Amino acid sequence: MGQAVVFDGTGVRVIGRETPSLQLDEALIQLKVAGVCSTDLALTRGYMNFEGVLGHEFAGEVVQGPEEWVGQRVVGEINIACGQCDLCRMGIPTQCRNRSTLGISGNYDGAFADEFKLVVRNLHRIPDNVTDIEAVFAEPLAAACEILQQVHLRPTEPIYILGVGRLGMLCAQVMHQAGMPVIGIVRHDRQVELLAKWGIEARWREEVPNARAGVVVDCTGNAAGFEDVLALVRPRGTVVLKSTYEGIPQANLSKIVVNEIAVVGSRCGPFDVALRLLSQKQIDVLSMIDGEYSLSDAPAALARAAQGGVLKLLLRP
């Protein structure tokens, strides 16, 4: 009997549960450390009408499954794809028509548990020189790296990051490491300090003129952010949406047509690239950690994570 953190439609609770049973293509993973994500918070506020075990950012050890995986430290991709639909056959399993998503949708329990399962094809070994705490950032860091694969960026024009929180800080670092000029639009002094540490320019929103930005990345996680990025981006500029919204954004969509703005939805990304960046120590994730909690204190951790300016909180068994 182990512990698991569930959202039951009304609140976050810690329950006891039996060890999950495995299908032939799955591995049982013992949690080492998990990260609290803004999506976890959105789920507890009604996003996706989710109920079940939360959590999708993790580092763990395989304790049951294929022999070659047992004993390995792993992270894992969150989309459980069918492998048979047209999108899977096109090589886009992250958009599988029949997918479940670890701790988010499709009745696939998440990683906020002493032990949980995941399909073996989603696993990635953690490099020896990457700690468990660093590895827990692999999933959001991969999502940040996806921007470079989706959008043609010019080193002559700055990229504006709106919402430099848990994900936005990683996006800012990835773009900066790729040689792009980056401006983080800040709301807290702590954000200014971290961006300065990494050599990234910070500006308060009132310092940024409207309709001048060539590329704006929305990491706000709230519906009002979409309206703000449309105000910031210049004609024929590009908006990259990294946010999933709990509500429905209210914005003047005619502006997209009149100003010929490109809008790019951007979700999950390449784990191999993220793990390589962590192994090469090119991304500072340790400075983003604001605390650790036990699984039994997960409700308190999620409550604190919802406070403005709080970055990454970790959960341990």
C-alpha positions in Angstrom: 0.0 0.0 0.0 1.4 3.4 -1.0 0.3 7.0 -1.2 -1.2 8.9 -4.1 -2.3 12.5 -4.5 -5.7 12.8 -6.1 -8.1 15.5 -7.1 -11.7 14.3 -6.6 -13.5 17.1 -8.2 -13.8 19.1 -5.0 -10.3 19.1 -3.5 -6.8 17.6 -3.4 -6.5 14.6 -1.1 -3.8 12.1 -0.2 -5.0 8.5 -0.3 -3.7 5.0 0.2 -3.8 2.7 -2.8 -2.5 -0.7 -4.0 0.4 -1.0 -6.4 -0.9 -0.4 -10.0 -1.2 -3.5 -12.1 0.8 -3.4 -15.4 0.0 -4.2 -19.0 2.7 -5.9 -21.1 4.0 -2.5 -22.5 4.2 -0.8 -19.1 6.8 -0.3 -16.4 6.3 0.3 -12.7 8.2 3.4 -11.5 9.1 4.3 -7.9 9.0 8.0 -7.6 12.1 9.8 -6.5 10.9 13.4 -7.0 8.1 15.2 -8.8 7.4 18.8 -9.8 4.3 20.8 -9.3 3.3 22.4 -12.6 0.8 25.2 -13.5 -1.2 22.6 -15.3 -1.7 20.6 -12.1 -3.1 23.8 -10.5 -5.4 24.4 -13.5 -6.7 20.8 -13.2 -7.7 21.5 -9.6 -9.7 24.5 -10.8 -11.7 22.6 -13.4 -9.5 22.3 -16.4 -10.3 19.2 -18.5 -12.9 18.2 -15.9 -10.1 16.1 -14.4 -10.5 13.6 -11.6 -7.7 11.2 -10.6 -4.0 11.0 -9.6 -2.2 14.3 -10.5 1.3 14.8 -11.7 3.4 14.5 -14.9 6.8 15.9 -14.1 8.9 13.3 -12.4 12.2 11.5 -12.0 12.0 7.9 -10.8 13.4 4.4 -10.9 11.9 1.4 -12.7 11.2 -1.4 -10.2 9.1 -3.7 -12.4 8.9 -4.2 -16.2 11.2 -5.3 -19.0 14.5 -6.5 -17.6 16.6 -3.9 -19.4 14.7 -1.1 -17.7 14.6 -2.4 -14.1 16.9 -0.4 -11.9 17.2 2.5 -14.4 16.6 6.1 -13.4 14.1 7.5 -15.8 11.9 10.4 -16.8 9.0 10.0 -19.2 7.0 11.6 -21.9 3.4 12.3 -20.9 1.4 11.3 -24.0 0.3 7.7 -24.1 -0.4 7.1 -27.8 -2.2 4.3 -29.6 0.4 3.9 -32.3 -2.3 3.0 -34.9 -4.2 6.2 -35.8 -3.4 8.4 -38.8 -1.5 10.9 -36.7 0.6 8.3 -35.0 1.4 6.8 -38.4 2.4 10.3 -39.5 4.9 10.4 -36.7 3.0 12.8 -34.5 2.2 10.6 -31.4 1.8 13.7 -29.2 -1.4 14.4 -31.2 -2.6 10.8 -31.2 -6.4 10.8 -31.7 -6.8 8.2 -29.0 -4.1 9.4 -26.5 -4.2 9.5 -22.8 -2.0 12.0 -20.9 -0.2 11.1 -17.7 -2.0 12.8 -14.8 -4.0 15.1 -17.1 -6.5 13.2 -19.2 -7.7 9.8 -20.4 -7.9 8.1 -17.1 -4.2 7.5 -16.9 -3.1 8.1 -13.3 -0.3 10.6 -12.8 3.1 10.6 -11.0 2.2 12.1 -7.6 2.4 8.6 -6.0 4.9 6.4 -4.3 4.6 4.1 -7.3 3.0 4.7 -10.7 3.1 3.2 -14.2 4.0 4.4 -17.7 4.4 2.8 -21.1 8.0 1.7 -21.7 8.2 3.5 -25.0 7.8 6.8 -23.2 10.7 6.3 -20.9 14.1 8.1 -21.2 17.2 7.2 -19.1 18.6 10.0 -17.0 22.3 10.7 -17.7 24.6 9.8 -14.8 25.7 13.3 -14.3 22.1 14.6 -14.0 20.6 14.5 -10.5 17.0 13.5 -9.8 16.1 17.1 -8.9 17.6 18.3 -12.2 15.9 15.6 -14.2 12.4 16.5 -12.9 12.7 19.6 -15.1 13.1 17.4 -18.3 9.4 17.6 -19.3 8.9 21.3 -19.1 12.3 22.0 -20.5 11.5 19.8 -23.5 8.3 21.9 -24.0 10.5 25.0 -24.0 12.8 23.4 -26.6 9.8 22.7 -28.9 9.6 26.4 -29.7 12.9 26.2 -31.6 11.5 23.4 -33.7 8.3 25.1 -34.6 9.2 28.8 -35.2 11.9 30.3 -37.4 13.5 32.8 -35.1 15.8 35.7 -36.1 18.7 36.6 -33.9 18.2 40.2 -35.1 14.9 40.6 -33.3 14.2 40.0 -29.6 11.8 37.3 -28.4 9.5 38.5 -25.7 8.4 36.1 -23.0 5.1 37.0 -21.3 4.7 35.2 -18.0 8.2 34.3 -16.8 7.2 31.8 -14.2 7.8 28.1 -14.0 7.7 27.5 -17.8 8.6 31.0 -18.9 11.9 30.9 -17.1 12.9 27.8 -19.0 11.7 29.2 -22.3 13.8 32.3 -21.7 16.9 30.3 -20.9 16.5 28.0 -23.9 16.1 30.9 -26.3 19.0 32.7 -24.7 21.2 29.6 -25.0 20.3 29.3 -28.7 21.8 32.8 -29.2 18.5 34.7 -29.5 18.0 38.1 -27.8 15.3 37.6 -25.1 13.3 40.0 -23.1 11.3 38.7 -20.1 8.3 40.7 -19.2 8.3 40.6 -15.4 5.8 41.1 -12.5 8.1 40.3 -9.5 11.5 41.5 -8.3 12.6 37.8 -8.0 12.1 37.4 -11.8 14.3 40.4 -12.5 17.1 38.9 -10.3 17.0 35.5 -11.9 16.9 36.8 -15.5 19.8 39.1 -14.6 21.8 36.1 -13.3 21.4 34.4 -16.6 22.2 37.6 -18.7 18.6 38.0 -19.9 17.0 41.4 -20.1 13.9 42.0 -17.9 11.3 44.7 -18.5 8.1 45.5 -16.6 5.0 45.4 -18.8 4.5 49.2 -18.7 8.0 49.6 -20.2 7.1 47.5 -23.3 5.4 49.4 -26.1 2.5 47.7 -27.9 2.6 46.4 -31.5 6.4 46.3 -31.6 7.4 42.7 -30.8 8.2 40.3 -33.6 7.8 37.2 -31.5 5.9 36.9 -28.2 5.7 33.7 -26.2 2.7 33.4 -23.9 3.5 31.5 -20.8 1.0 33.3 -18.6 -1.4 30.4 -18.1 -4.4 32.7 -17.9 -6.9 33.8 -20.5 -6.1 37.5 -20.1 -2.6 36.6 -21.4 -3.8 36.0 -24.9 -5.3 39.5 -25.2 -2.0 40.9 -23.9 0.2 39.1 -26.4 -2.1 40.4 -29.3 -1.5 43.9 -28.0 2.3 43.3 -27.8 3.0 41.7 -31.2 3.6 43.8 -34.3 1.9 43.3 -37.7 3.1 40.1 -39.3 4.6 39.0 -36.0 4.3 35.6 -34.4 2.5 34.6 -31.2 3.6 31.3 -29.6 1.0 29.9 -27.2 2.5 27.8 -24.4 -0.5 28.4 -22.1 -3.5 26.1 -21.7 -6.4 28.2 -20.4 -8.9 27.3 -17.8 -11.4 29.9 -19.2 -12.1 31.0 -22.8 -9.9 34.0 -23.8 -11.7 37.2 -24.7 -9.8 38.9 -27.5 -10.2 40.8 -30.7 -9.5 38.0 -33.2 -10.0 40.4 -36.1 -6.6 41.8 -35.2 -5.0 38.5 -36.2 -6.5 38.8 -39.7 -6.0 42.6 -40.1 -2.4 42.5 -38.8 -1.6 39.1 -40.4 -0.3 37.7 -37.1 0.8 34.0 -37.1 -0.4 32.1 -34.0 1.5 28.9 -33.2 0.2 26.4 -30.6 3.2 24.8 -28.9 3.0 21.9 -26.4 5.3 19.0 -25.6 8.8 18.7 -26.9 12.0 16.6 -27.4 13.2 14.9 -24.2 16.6 14.0 -25.8 17.4 17.6 -26.3 16.2 18.6 -22.8 18.3 15.8 -21.2 21.3 16.9 -23.2 21.0 20.5 -22.0 20.7 19.3 -18.4 23.7 17.0 -18.8 25.8 19.8 -20.3 24.7 22.1 -17.4 23.5 24.7 -19.9 20.2 25.4 -18.1 20.1 26.6 -14.5 17.1 24.8 -13.0 18.3 24.7 -9.3 17.8 28.4 -8.9 14.1 27.9 -9.8 13.3 25.6 -6.8 11.3 27.3 -4.1 10.8 24.4 -1.8 10.3 20.6 -1.2 7.3 18.8 0.4 6.4 15.2 1.1 3.6 13.6 -0.8 1.5 13.7 2.3 1.8 17.5 2.3 0.9 17.8 -1.4 -2.3 19.8 -0.7 -0.2 22.5 1.1 2.4 22.4 -1.8 -0.3 23.0 -4.4 -1.8 25.8 -2.3 1.6 27.5 -2.1 2.3 27.0 -5.8 -0.8 28.9 -6.6 0.6 32.0 -4.9 2.0 34.7 -7.2 5.7 34.6 -7.9 6.3 31.0 -6.6 8.4 29.0 -9.0 9.1 25.2 -8.8 8.0 23.2 -5.8 9.0 19.6 -5.5 7.3 16.5 -4.0 9.1 13.5 -2.5 7.7 10.2 -1.2 
